[in-house]
Amino acid sequence: MTFLSPSVFWLLGAISIPIAIHLLNLLRLNKVEFSSIQYIKKLKTSSIRKIKIKKLILLLLRILIITCLVMMMAQPVTQGFMPGWISAEQDSKLVILIDNSASMSSQNGEKSYLEQSKNLAMALVSHFGDKTNITISQTCPPKVVFSGIKNDEELRNTLKSIKTTASHDNLWKTISNNLLENDFTEPIKECVVFSDMMHLPDSSFLKRINDFNKWKFYFVKPEPVKNNIGVLNVSPANRIKSLGQLIKLDTRVKNSGKDSKLNVPLELLFNEQRVGQVVSQFESQKEKEFLFQAYPIEAGILESKIILPKDDYQFDNRWYLSMPIMDEIRCSIIGSDTKEIAMLEMILRSIDPSNELLKIDTRIQPNISRLFLDDIDVVLIHNPTAMSNESIKDLDQFLKEGGGVLWFQGNKINSQYDPELFSTIGFPDSEILVKSGQGIFETDMPYERSDIIQDIKVRDISKELPEVFQYVKVIPNSEHKVHLVLNNNDPFLMEFHRGSGTVFYFSSLLDLEWNDLPIRGVVVPLLYKLIILSGTDEINTSAVLINEHKWISIEESKLTNKWEVVSPSGVTEMIVPEYDKEGIMITGTNELGIYQVYSNGENFTSFPTRLHYKEYIQKHIQQSDVESIFGSENIRWLKIEDNFAKIFAETRHGKSLWKFFLIAAIILLLIETIVGRPLESLKGNDSE
């Protein structure tokens, strides 16, 4: 307990008054008339003892009454985080952080969590005076929207400017930037956080946790969403997407609300036309899986989406996809002899037995003098003996125009290899042929898991990766993305780009004398995936998370075209191509949906955006987790319906106790009145 007005304690000196009166009464000589001693006889020993006890009780009561009145005037409060001598008028710093990420758009009644937070923030700052310097920041993107002394109109306009976004929150980064990047000198430092607290801070934040010791935190958490069903993931289940073949979409849906839901429709749309629907029930906190199947109507970019009905959280009710539907992919296999490429040809034909999608031709060219690839989408080059400068130029031009290359590095070309190939196109430097001897080299995904490999639908990908008996050691650089490595960290499969084209580079041949990839279950889906990625614009149509940059590869001949990007809401933005990299970079992907890319007014491609995984309504972090980081003494948890002004005052200065001392003084005074009444046996005698 502490006191806001400790200076009044000098009044406790009044306690000496009843003590002095008591002592004087003890010294006073009473005059007794001996003419009549009948009253003296009545004064028995027991009565004298009662009188003494009564006087002591009265003395104690009067001391307590004075003490309670002085304590009341001293304004006692329970111990707050501020020293008792610091008054409410001391300079203070108030930082208000408002989470405006996607999840804060969740509805609670008629208003979203964000709208409620902004209203509460406005009500909160109204209780602070000119001695409080206020900073208000949003989290998406992290930005200070107000800084200074309270101005009701300005603050109101500032809070209105904070809008709902589809982005994931940067809560902990915003806290760190606002509290630690500035040198605040105010003795009182408080931070109020309005957030649904979807995830814990990362390691970079935790390293600086001791720097927050001077701050008092108030976390305002809304109640969990009551009514929400969201689409967690949609992925194509079939390898081949072409005309006349079913598109199969594996769909995962979860009810993250409190109540079970009946007869919930789930719809599939192709190019805004409904092609599938299921109606199902969803138990609370349970997931369900569905398989949608539908035929594409026409070749080109198929724009599809899965739709759920409206509920308390809108951003997870839709899932968007852009899928290139190929009517055919023209492939050319080039090798030194028929025997070497037989295995490769057999695997490719097993991908498309009907030969409707893959148009395959084979070329036996031990010495590649020229490459005529005008009518080819993907070329697979398997262990060539030699390549001329003209063929290197042909390959380079083919890649610049958007072609795809699957390269299988062997040992035949080493002696005649033109180094121009490496410097011009970007192939890695090869060193020596490495043989395993009596053992084998196992393959695995690198530390940064490959998006190509992990998306392949096999039962256990780790058991399907090949064992390698010999390979050509290569040295990758920063432009090479490694998808598979050997157990000695040498690359087995890499990816790099030249212009708008893509090269997938194997450091070993598709040959059982080199590795057992030809008999592994992963070989067919892997080669299919590589052919699709290199032979179509599937890279251009691949999804990105909201606010991530999207790279669109374009042909050299189209660099001078007029390029435009149209957002899902219809906002058009001009994009200037990067001539040296032959593509365009799209940075403003802040909406959920499908972005359209136009070249000279004609649709070139499209790509969807994804909601960040942290913004799906999953299990919120626990208060105990946050308290274990900051310390429970530095944190106060608030609810939206709480009285913020009262809680702030109690937390800052402690809870006021003067009323309790006033009540105690009144009660003691009543007791003193009752005790002070004369005893019946002593009526007529002296009393206090």
SELUM-527443 format. One line per 5 residues: number of its first residue (from 1); their letters; for each residue x negated, y, z of C-alpha. Coordinates in nm, 2 decimals, decimal comma, always signed. Example, Ala and Ser with C-alpha at 12.3 -4.5 7.8 and 13.67 -1.06 7.14 Angstrom:
1> AS> -1,23:-0,45:+0,78; -1,37:-0,11:+0,71
REM end
This chain:
1> MTFLS> +0,00:+0,00:+0,00; -0,11:+0,35:-0,07; +0,03:+0,71:-0,03; +0,10:+0,99:-0,28; +0,10:+1,26:+0,00
6> PSVFW> -0,15:+1,14:+0,26; -0,21:+1,49:+0,38; +0,10:+1,48:+0,60; -0,05:+1,22:+0,83; -0,16:+1,50:+1,06
11> LLGAI> +0,20:+1,50:+1,18; +0,14:+1,17:+1,35; +0,00:+1,39:+1,63; +0,37:+1,43:+1,73; +0,35:+1,08:+1,87
16> SIPIA> +0,17:+1,25:+2,17; +0,49:+1,43:+2,26; +0,70:+1,13:+2,39; +0,38:+0,99:+2,54; +0,32:+1,31:+2,74
21> IHLLN> +0,68:+1,32:+2,85; +0,66:+0,96:+2,97; +0,34:+1,04:+3,17; +0,49:+1,35:+3,32; +0,79:+1,16:+3,44
26> LLRLN> +0,57:+0,92:+3,61; +0,40:+1,20:+3,80; +0,72:+1,40:+3,89; +0,82:+1,38:+4,26; +1,19:+1,32:+4,31
31> KVEFS> +1,36:+1,48:+4,61; +1,56:+1,23:+4,81; +1,82:+1,34:+5,07; +1,78:+1,11:+5,38; +2,10:+1,24:+5,52
36> SIQYI> +2,26:+0,96:+5,33; +2,05:+0,66:+5,26; +2,33:+0,44:+5,12; +2,20:+0,50:+4,76; +1,85:+0,40:+4,86
41> KKLKT> +1,97:+0,07:+4,99; +2,14:+0,00:+4,66; +1,81:+0,04:+4,48; +1,69:-0,31:+4,47; +1,35:-0,44:+4,34
46> SSIRK> +1,50:-0,58:+4,02; +1,66:-0,25:+3,92; +1,33:-0,07:+3,96; +1,17:-0,32:+3,72; +1,45:-0,27:+3,46
51> IKIKK> +1,40:+0,10:+3,48; +1,03:+0,07:+3,41; +1,09:-0,17:+3,11; +1,36:+0,06:+2,97; +1,12:+0,36:+2,98
56> LILLL> +0,85:+0,16:+2,80; +1,10:+0,05:+2,53; +1,22:+0,41:+2,48; +0,86:+0,53:+2,46; +0,79:+0,26:+2,19
61> LRILI> +1,11:+0,34:+2,00; +1,03:+0,72:+1,99; +0,68:+0,65:+1,87; +0,81:+0,43:+1,60; +1,07:+0,68:+1,49
66> ITCLV> +0,81:+0,95:+1,46; +0,58:+0,71:+1,27; +0,85:+0,61:+1,02; +0,94:+0,98:+0,95; +0,58:+1,07:+0,89
71> MMMAQ> +0,53:+0,76:+0,67; +0,84:+0,86:+0,47; +0,70:+1,21:+0,41; +0,36:+1,06:+0,30; +0,55:+0,89:+0,01
76> PVTQG> +0,42:+0,53:+0,05; +0,40:+0,31:-0,26; +0,28:-0,05:-0,32; -0,07:-0,06:-0,46; -0,07:+0,02:-0,84
81> FMPGW> -0,36:+0,01:-1,08; -0,44:+0,38:-1,01; -0,59:+0,50:-0,69; -0,34:+0,66:-0,46; -0,49:+1,00:-0,48
86> ISAEQ> -0,45:+1,03:-0,86; -0,12:+1,20:-0,92; +0,10:+1,16:-1,22; -0,02:+1,49:-1,36; -0,37:+1,37:-1,42
91> DSKLV> -0,50:+1,34:-1,78; -0,41:+1,01:-1,93; -0,44:+0,82:-2,26; -0,14:+0,63:-2,39; -0,19:+0,40:-2,70
96> ILIDN> +0,12:+0,25:-2,85; +0,07:-0,03:-3,10; +0,36:-0,13:-3,32; +0,35:-0,46:-3,50; +0,52:-0,41:-3,84
101> SASMS> +0,43:-0,75:-3,99; +0,68:-0,97:-4,17; +0,79:-1,16:-3,85; +0,89:-0,84:-3,68; +1,17:-0,80:-3,94
106> SQNGE> +1,36:-1,08:-3,76; +1,70:-0,97:-3,66; +1,82:-0,95:-3,30; +2,19:-0,85:-3,33; +2,23:-0,56:-3,57
111> KSYLE> +1,87:-0,43:-3,55; +1,54:-0,59:-3,63; +1,26:-0,64:-3,37; +1,07:-0,35:-3,54; +1,36:-0,11:-3,52
116> QSKNL> +1,41:-0,19:-3,15; +1,04:-0,15:-3,09; +1,04:+0,20:-3,25; +1,34:+0,31:-3,05; +1,18:+0,19:-2,73
121> AMALV> +0,86:+0,36:-2,81; +1,04:+0,69:-2,86; +1,22:+0,65:-2,53; +0,90:+0,57:-2,36; +0,70:+0,87:-2,47
126> SHFGD> +0,98:+1,10:-2,36; +0,88:+1,03:-2,00; +0,53:+1,16:-2,05; +0,42:+1,53:-2,02; +0,15:+1,75:-2,17
131> KTNIT> -0,12:+1,58:-1,97; -0,08:+1,26:-2,17; -0,26:+1,22:-2,50; -0,06:+0,98:-2,72; -0,18:+0,76:-3,01
136> ISQTC> +0,06:+0,55:-3,21; -0,07:+0,29:-3,46; +0,09:+0,04:-3,69; -0,07:-0,30:-3,76; +0,01:-0,35:-4,13
141> PPKVV> -0,21:-0,20:-4,26; -0,39:-0,09:-3,95; -0,35:+0,28:-3,93; -0,31:+0,56:-3,68; +0,02:+0,74:-3,76
146> FSGIK> +0,02:+0,99:-3,47; -0,24:+1,13:-3,23; -0,19:+1,42:-2,99; +0,05:+1,57:-2,73; +0,41:+1,47:-2,73
151> NDEEL> +0,63:+1,65:-2,98; +0,97:+1,49:-3,00; +1,05:+1,58:-3,36; +0,71:+1,49:-3,49; +0,71:+1,16:-3,30
156> RNTLK> +1,05:+1,07:-3,42; +0,95:+1,13:-3,79; +0,63:+0,93:-3,73; +0,81:+0,63:-3,59; +1,05:+0,64:-3,88
161> SIKTT> +0,76:+0,62:-4,12; +0,66:+0,28:-3,99; +0,82:+0,04:-4,23; +0,87:-0,34:-4,24; +0,61:-0,52:-4,45
166> ASHDN> +0,56:-0,87:-4,58; +0,20:-0,87:-4,45; +0,06:-1,07:-4,17; -0,03:-0,87:-3,86; -0,37:-0,74:-3,77
171> LWKTI> -0,27:-0,70:-3,41; -0,60:-0,78:-3,24; -0,80:-0,59:-3,49; -0,58:-0,29:-3,44; -0,62:-0,31:-3,06
176> SNNLL> -0,99:-0,33:-3,09; -1,02:-0,04:-3,34; -0,79:+0,19:-3,14; -0,93:+0,12:-2,79; -1,30:+0,06:-2,85
181> ENDFT> -1,39:+0,27:-3,16; -1,31:+0,59:-2,97; -1,47:+0,74:-2,66; -1,17:+0,82:-2,44; -1,26:+1,02:-2,13
186> EPIKE> -0,91:+1,03:-1,96; -0,91:+0,86:-1,62; -0,59:+0,68:-1,70; -0,59:+0,45:-2,00; -0,28:+0,25:-2,09
191> CVVFS> -0,19:+0,05:-2,40; +0,16:-0,06:-2,49; +0,19:-0,34:-2,75; +0,52:-0,40:-2,93; +0,47:-0,74:-3,10
196> DMMHL> +0,62:-1,09:-3,12; +0,27:-1,23:-3,05; +0,24:-1,50:-3,31; -0,12:-1,59:-3,27; -0,42:-1,56:-3,04
201> PDSSF> -0,72:-1,33:-3,10; -1,02:-1,46:-3,30; -1,38:-1,51:-3,17; -1,49:-1,15:-3,28; -1,23:-1,00:-3,05
206> LKRIN> -1,31:-1,24:-2,76; -1,68:-1,14:-2,77; -1,58:-0,78:-2,67; -1,31:-0,87:-2,41; -1,51:-0,72:-2,12
211> DFNKW> -1,49:-0,38:-2,30; -1,11:-0,37:-2,23; -1,15:-0,38:-1,85; -1,07:-0,01:-1,81; -0,73:-0,04:-1,98
216> KFYFV> -0,40:-0,14:-1,85; -0,19:-0,34:-2,10; +0,19:-0,36:-2,14; +0,30:-0,63:-2,38; +0,66:-0,61:-2,50
221> KPEPV> +0,78:-0,94:-2,65; +1,12:-0,99:-2,81; +1,33:-1,29:-2,75; +1,27:-1,59:-2,99; +1,47:-1,60:-3,31
226> KNNIG> +1,80:-1,78:-3,26; +1,90:-1,85:-3,62; +1,63:-1,93:-3,87; +1,56:-2,20:-4,13; +1,25:-2,15:-4,35
231> VLNVS> +1,08:-2,31:-4,64; +0,74:-2,42:-4,52; +0,59:-2,54:-4,85; +0,68:-2,64:-5,21; +0,43:-2,82:-5,43
236> PANRI> +0,46:-3,01:-5,76; +0,46:-3,38:-5,71; +0,39:-3,48:-6,07; +0,06:-3,44:-6,24; +0,19:-3,35:-6,59
241> KSLGQ> +0,41:-3,05:-6,64; +0,53:-3,04:-7,00; +0,85:-3,02:-7,20; +1,06:-3,33:-7,18; +0,92:-3,44:-6,84
246> LIKLD> +1,07:-3,40:-6,50; +0,93:-3,13:-6,28; +0,92:-3,28:-5,93; +0,88:-3,04:-5,63; +0,81:-3,17:-5,28
251> TRVKN> +0,98:-2,93:-5,04; +0,94:-2,89:-4,67; +1,20:-2,70:-4,46; +1,21:-2,64:-4,09; +1,48:-2,51:-3,85
256> SGKDS> +1,29:-2,30:-3,61; +1,60:-2,16:-3,44; +1,76:-2,27:-3,12; +2,07:-2,42:-3,27; +2,13:-2,71:-3,51
261> KLNVP> +2,28:-2,61:-3,85; +2,54:-2,80:-4,06; +2,60:-2,78:-4,43; +2,31:-2,56:-4,52; +2,26:-2,52:-4,90
266> LELLF> +1,91:-2,53:-5,06; +1,89:-2,42:-5,42; +1,63:-2,46:-5,70; +1,62:-2,20:-5,97; +1,43:-2,21:-6,30
271> NEQRV> +1,40:-1,87:-6,47; +1,70:-1,75:-6,26; +1,91:-2,04:-6,36; +2,02:-2,29:-6,09; +1,90:-2,63:-6,18
276> GQVVS> +1,93:-2,81:-5,85; +2,10:-2,80:-5,51; +2,12:-3,00:-5,18; +2,34:-2,95:-4,88; +2,20:-3,08:-4,55
281> QFESQ> +2,20:-3,04:-4,18; +1,90:-2,92:-3,98; +1,83:-3,00:-3,62; +1,67:-2,74:-3,40; +1,28:-2,74:-3,42
286> KEKEF> +1,28:-3,02:-3,68; +1,14:-3,05:-4,03; +1,30:-3,21:-4,33; +1,16:-3,30:-4,67; +1,33:-3,29:-5,01
291> LFQAY> +1,24:-3,38:-5,36; +1,38:-3,15:-5,63; +1,38:-3,28:-5,99; +1,46:-3,08:-6,30; +1,36:-3,05:-6,67
296> PIEAG> +1,19:-2,74:-6,79; +1,39:-2,56:-7,06; +1,11:-2,43:-7,27; +0,74:-2,40:-7,29; +0,55:-2,11:-7,14
301> ILESK> +0,55:-1,97:-6,79; +0,82:-2,13:-6,58; +0,92:-1,91:-6,29; +1,09:-2,10:-6,02; +1,21:-2,05:-5,66
306> IILPK> +1,36:-2,24:-5,37; +1,64:-2,04:-5,19; +1,79:-2,07:-4,85; +2,09:-1,87:-4,73; +2,06:-1,55:-4,53
311> DDYQF> +1,97:-1,58:-4,16; +1,78:-1,38:-3,89; +1,45:-1,39:-4,08; +1,45:-1,33:-4,45; +1,09:-1,37:-4,56
316> DNRWY> +1,07:-1,75:-4,52; +1,40:-1,81:-4,71; +1,24:-1,81:-5,05; +0,94:-1,99:-5,21; +0,82:-1,88:-5,55
321> LSMPI> +0,62:-2,07:-5,81; +0,48:-1,99:-6,16; +0,40:-2,30:-6,36; +0,27:-2,31:-6,72; +0,46:-2,56:-6,92
326> MDEIR> +0,24:-2,69:-7,19; +0,38:-2,85:-7,50; +0,03:-2,98:-7,58; -0,34:-2,95:-7,48; -0,60:-3,01:-7,75
331> CSIIG> -0,90:-3,19:-7,61; -1,23:-3,28:-7,78; -1,48:-3,53:-7,64; -1,84:-3,49:-7,76; -2,10:-3,75:-7,67
336> SDTKE> -2,42:-3,91:-7,79; -2,27:-4,24:-7,89; -1,94:-4,43:-7,88; -2,03:-4,65:-7,59; -2,10:-4,36:-7,35
341> IAMLE> -1,78:-4,18:-7,41; -1,55:-4,49:-7,42; -1,49:-4,47:-7,05; -1,41:-4,10:-7,06; -1,17:-4,15:-7,36
346> MILRS> -0,99:-4,44:-7,19; -0,93:-4,23:-6,87; -0,79:-3,94:-7,06; -0,56:-4,15:-7,26; -0,43:-4,31:-6,94
351> IDPSN> -0,32:-3,96:-6,82; -0,09:-3,93:-7,12; -0,02:-4,28:-7,26; +0,24:-4,14:-7,51; -0,01:-3,89:-7,64
356> ELLKI> +0,25:-3,61:-7,62; +0,06:-3,37:-7,40; -0,30:-3,44:-7,47; -0,42:-3,43:-7,83; -0,75:-3,60:-7,81
361> DTRIQ> -1,03:-3,63:-8,07; -1,38:-3,77:-8,03; -1,70:-3,65:-8,18; -2,03:-3,84:-8,19; -2,30:-3,57:-8,20
366> PNISR> -2,63:-3,68:-8,05; -2,78:-3,35:-8,16; -2,52:-3,07:-8,15; -2,61:-2,82:-8,41; -2,27:-2,64:-8,42
371> LFLDD> -1,95:-2,64:-8,22; -1,63:-2,58:-8,42; -1,38:-2,52:-8,14; -1,12:-2,28:-8,30; -0,84:-2,53:-8,26
376> IDVVL> -0,95:-2,68:-7,92; -0,83:-2,59:-7,57; -1,07:-2,81:-7,37; -1,40:-2,96:-7,47; -1,56:-3,25:-7,27
381> IHNPT> -1,94:-3,27:-7,34; -2,09:-3,59:-7,21; -2,47:-3,63:-7,21; -2,57:-3,46:-7,53; -2,93:-3,52:-7,66
386> AMSNE> -2,99:-3,17:-7,78; -2,81:-2,84:-7,85; -2,91:-2,57:-8,10; -2,90:-2,19:-8,03; -2,60:-2,17:-8,27
391> SIKDL> -2,41:-2,43:-8,07; -2,49:-2,25:-7,75; -2,35:-1,93:-7,90; -2,04:-2,12:-8,01; -1,99:-2,25:-7,66
396> DQFLK> -2,03:-1,91:-7,51; -1,77:-1,75:-7,75; -1,53:-2,04:-7,68; -1,55:-1,97:-7,31; -1,51:-1,59:-7,35
401> EGGGV> -1,19:-1,65:-7,54; -1,04:-1,86:-7,26; -1,15:-2,21:-7,34; -1,23:-2,48:-7,09; -1,54:-2,70:-7,06
406> LWFQG> -1,60:-3,02:-6,87; -1,97:-3,09:-6,86; -2,13:-3,42:-6,76; -2,50:-3,37:-6,71; -2,72:-3,66:-6,81
411> NKINS> -3,09:-3,71:-6,87; -3,12:-3,71:-7,24; -3,12:-3,34:-7,30; -3,40:-3,25:-7,05; -3,68:-3,26:-7,30
416> QYDPE> -3,51:-3,05:-7,57; -3,29:-2,83:-7,36; -3,28:-2,47:-7,46; -3,31:-2,25:-7,15; -3,09:-1,99:-7,32
421> LFSTI> -2,80:-2,20:-7,23; -2,86:-2,15:-6,86; -2,92:-1,78:-6,88; -2,64:-1,69:-7,12; -2,35:-1,91:-7,00
426> GFPDS> -2,44:-1,95:-6,64; -2,52:-2,32:-6,61; -2,72:-2,41:-6,30; -3,09:-2,48:-6,33; -3,15:-2,86:-6,34
431> EILVK> -3,47:-3,01:-6,20; -3,52:-3,39:-6,19; -3,33:-3,71:-6,22; -3,27:-3,85:-5,87; -3,21:-4,22:-5,82
436> SGQGI> -3,07:-4,37:-5,50; -3,31:-4,67:-5,51; -3,16:-4,95:-5,30; -2,89:-4,73:-5,14; -2,62:-4,49:-5,26
441> FETDM> -2,53:-4,13:-5,23; -2,18:-4,07:-5,08; -1,97:-3,77:-5,19; -1,76:-3,54:-4,97; -1,60:-3,20:-4,98
446> PYERS> -1,81:-2,91:-4,87; -1,76:-2,72:-4,55; -1,52:-2,48:-4,73; -1,27:-2,74:-4,84; -1,20:-2,75:-5,21
451> DIIQD> -0,86:-2,64:-5,32; -0,88:-2,87:-5,62; -0,98:-3,18:-5,43; -0,75:-3,15:-5,13; -0,44:-3,09:-5,36
456> IKVRD> -0,49:-3,42:-5,53; -0,21:-3,66:-5,44; -0,38:-3,98:-5,32; -0,32:-4,18:-5,01; -0,66:-4,11:-4,85
461> ISKEL> -0,88:-3,87:-5,04; -1,19:-3,95:-4,83; -1,18:-4,31:-4,93; -1,14:-4,24:-5,29; -1,44:-4,02:-5,34
466> PEVFQ> -1,72:-4,18:-5,55; -2,05:-4,33:-5,46; -2,34:-4,21:-5,67; -2,64:-4,41:-5,79; -2,82:-4,14:-5,98
471> YVKVI> -2,77:-3,78:-6,07; -2,95:-3,47:-6,20; -3,05:-3,24:-5,92; -2,93:-2,88:-5,99; -2,97:-2,55:-5,80
476> PNSEH> -2,64:-2,37:-5,76; -2,62:-1,99:-5,72; -2,35:-1,75:-5,57; -2,14:-1,78:-5,89; -2,10:-2,15:-5,85
481> KVHLV> -1,81:-2,29:-5,65; -1,90:-2,64:-5,52; -1,61:-2,88:-5,50; -1,79:-3,20:-5,42; -2,13:-3,25:-5,26
486> LNNND> -2,35:-3,55:-5,20; -2,46:-3,66:-4,85; -2,79:-3,48:-4,90; -2,60:-3,15:-4,98; -2,68:-3,16:-5,35
491> PFLME> -2,37:-3,06:-5,56; -2,18:-3,33:-5,75; -1,90:-3,11:-5,90; -1,91:-2,73:-5,94; -1,70:-2,47:-6,10
496> FHRGS> -1,80:-2,14:-6,26; -1,65:-1,89:-6,51; -1,77:-1,73:-6,83; -1,54:-1,45:-6,95; -1,19:-1,59:-6,92
501> GTVFY> -1,31:-1,95:-6,96; -1,38:-2,21:-6,70; -1,66:-2,47:-6,67; -1,64:-2,77:-6,45; -1,99:-2,92:-6,41
506> FSSLL> -2,07:-3,28:-6,30; -2,43:-3,35:-6,21; -2,37:-3,71:-6,30; -2,23:-3,90:-6,60; -1,89:-4,08:-6,61
511> DLEWN> -2,07:-4,41:-6,63; -2,08:-4,70:-6,39; -2,46:-4,70:-6,40; -2,45:-4,35:-6,26; -2,16:-4,37:-6,02
516> DLPIR> -1,83:-4,55:-5,95; -1,60:-4,26:-6,02; -1,45:-4,44:-6,33; -1,30:-4,71:-6,10; -1,19:-4,48:-5,82
521> GVVVP> -0,82:-4,39:-5,78; -0,91:-4,02:-5,78; -1,06:-4,01:-6,13; -0,73:-3,98:-6,32; -0,57:-3,70:-6,11
526> LLYKL> -0,90:-3,53:-6,09; -0,97:-3,51:-6,46; -0,61:-3,42:-6,53; -0,64:-3,13:-6,28; -0,96:-3,01:-6,43
531> IILSG> -0,82:-3,02:-6,78; -0,51:-2,83:-6,68; -0,71:-2,57:-6,49; -0,96:-2,52:-6,77; -0,72:-2,56:-7,07
536> TDEIN> -0,43:-2,35:-6,95; -0,37:-2,03:-6,76; -0,29:-2,22:-6,44; -0,56:-2,02:-6,27; -0,38:-1,70:-6,38
541> TSAVL> -0,05:-1,83:-6,25; -0,18:-1,96:-5,92; -0,03:-1,80:-5,61; -0,21:-1,56:-5,37; -0,13:-1,46:-5,02
546> INEHK> +0,04:-1,12:-4,98; -0,22:-0,84:-4,99; -0,49:-1,07:-5,14; -0,65:-0,96:-5,47; -0,55:-1,15:-5,78
551> WISIE> -0,79:-1,20:-6,07; -0,64:-1,24:-6,42; -0,88:-1,37:-6,69; -0,82:-1,23:-7,04; -0,98:-1,28:-7,38
556> ESKLT> -1,24:-1,04:-7,50; -1,03:-0,95:-7,80; -0,75:-0,83:-7,56; -0,96:-0,61:-7,34; -0,86:-0,29:-7,52
561> NKWEV> -0,49:-0,37:-7,49; -0,26:-0,18:-7,26; -0,22:-0,38:-6,94; +0,06:-0,34:-6,69; +0,17:-0,52:-6,37
566> VSPSG> +0,53:-0,51:-6,25; +0,60:-0,59:-5,89; +0,90:-0,80:-5,77; +1,08:-0,48:-5,69; +1,02:-0,34:-6,04
571> VTEMI> +0,73:-0,10:-5,97; +0,50:-0,07:-6,27; +0,13:-0,01:-6,24; -0,13:+0,04:-6,51; -0,44:-0,17:-6,48
576> VPEYD> -0,77:-0,10:-6,64; -0,96:-0,42:-6,74; -1,31:-0,49:-6,61; -1,50:-0,51:-6,94; -1,81:-0,67:-6,80
581> KEGIM> -1,62:-0,95:-6,63; -1,34:-0,98:-6,89; -1,04:-0,97:-6,67; -0,82:-0,75:-6,45; -0,81:-0,73:-6,08
586> ITGTN> -0,47:-0,67:-5,92; -0,50:-0,54:-5,56; -0,15:-0,41:-5,47; +0,01:-0,75:-5,40; +0,21:-0,63:-5,10
591> ELGIY> +0,55:-0,77:-5,20; +0,69:-1,13:-5,17; +0,79:-1,26:-5,51; +0,66:-1,30:-5,87; +0,44:-1,03:-6,03
596> QVYSN> +0,46:-1,00:-6,41; +0,16:-0,91:-6,62; +0,21:-0,75:-6,96; -0,03:-0,69:-7,25; +0,09:-0,43:-7,50
601> GENFT> +0,44:-0,47:-7,37; +0,45:-0,85:-7,41; +0,45:-1,09:-7,12; +0,11:-1,23:-7,07; +0,14:-1,43:-6,75
606> SFPTR> +0,29:-1,41:-6,40; +0,19:-1,52:-6,05; +0,37:-1,55:-5,72; +0,28:-1,43:-5,38; +0,29:-1,63:-5,06
611> LHYKE> +0,39:-1,54:-4,70; +0,09:-1,58:-4,47; +0,11:-1,89:-4,26; +0,08:-1,68:-3,94; +0,41:-1,51:-4,03
616> YIQKH> +0,62:-1,83:-4,02; +0,84:-1,85:-3,71; +0,66:-2,12:-3,52; +0,57:-2,16:-3,16; +0,48:-1,82:-3,01
621> IQQSD> +0,17:-1,79:-2,79; +0,22:-1,83:-2,42; +0,18:-1,55:-2,16; -0,06:-1,76:-1,97; -0,29:-1,78:-2,28
626> VESIF> -0,31:-1,40:-2,30; -0,36:-1,37:-1,93; -0,64:-1,61:-1,93; -0,82:-1,38:-2,18; -0,75:-1,04:-2,03
631> GSENI> -0,69:-1,13:-1,67; -0,34:-1,12:-1,51; -0,42:-0,81:-1,30; -0,46:-0,60:-1,62; -0,14:-0,71:-1,79
636> RWLKI> +0,23:-0,64:-1,74; +0,49:-0,82:-1,95; +0,80:-0,64:-2,05; +1,13:-0,73:-2,21; +1,31:-0,51:-2,46
641> EDNFA> +1,60:-0,45:-2,21; +1,37:-0,34:-1,92; +1,37:+0,01:-1,78; +1,03:+0,12:-1,91; +1,01:+0,45:-1,72
646> KIFAE> +1,06:+0,28:-1,38; +0,82:+0,00:-1,46; +0,55:+0,24:-1,57; +0,59:+0,44:-1,26; +0,58:+0,13:-1,04
651> TRHGK> +0,29:-0,02:-1,22; +0,09:+0,30:-1,24; +0,16:+0,43:-0,88; +0,32:+0,13:-0,71; +0,68:+0,09:-0,60
656> SLWKF> +0,81:+0,37:-0,38; +0,88:+0,27:-0,02; +0,99:+0,60:+0,15; +1,35:+0,48:+0,15; +1,26:+0,18:+0,36
661> FLIAA> +1,09:+0,40:+0,62; +1,39:+0,64:+0,63; +1,63:+0,35:+0,69; +1,39:+0,21:+0,95; +1,38:+0,55:+1,13
666> IILLL> +1,77:+0,58:+1,13; +1,80:+0,22:+1,27; +1,54:+0,29:+1,54; +1,72:+0,61:+1,63; +2,04:+0,43:+1,68
671> IETIV> +1,87:+0,17:+1,89; +1,70:+0,44:+2,10; +2,05:+0,60:+2,16; +2,19:+0,28:+2,28; +1,89:+0,19:+2,50
676> GRPLE> +1,88:+0,54:+2,64; +2,22:+0,51:+2,80; +2,20:+0,49:+3,18; +2,24:+0,15:+3,35; +2,57:+0,09:+3,53
681> SLKGN> +2,40:+0,00:+3,85; +2,21:+0,33:+3,84; +2,48:+0,58:+3,76; +2,43:+0,89:+3,97; +2,05:+0,84:+3,99
686> DSE> +1,79:+1,02:+3,78; +1,72:+0,89:+3,44; +1,54:+1,01:+3,14
REM end
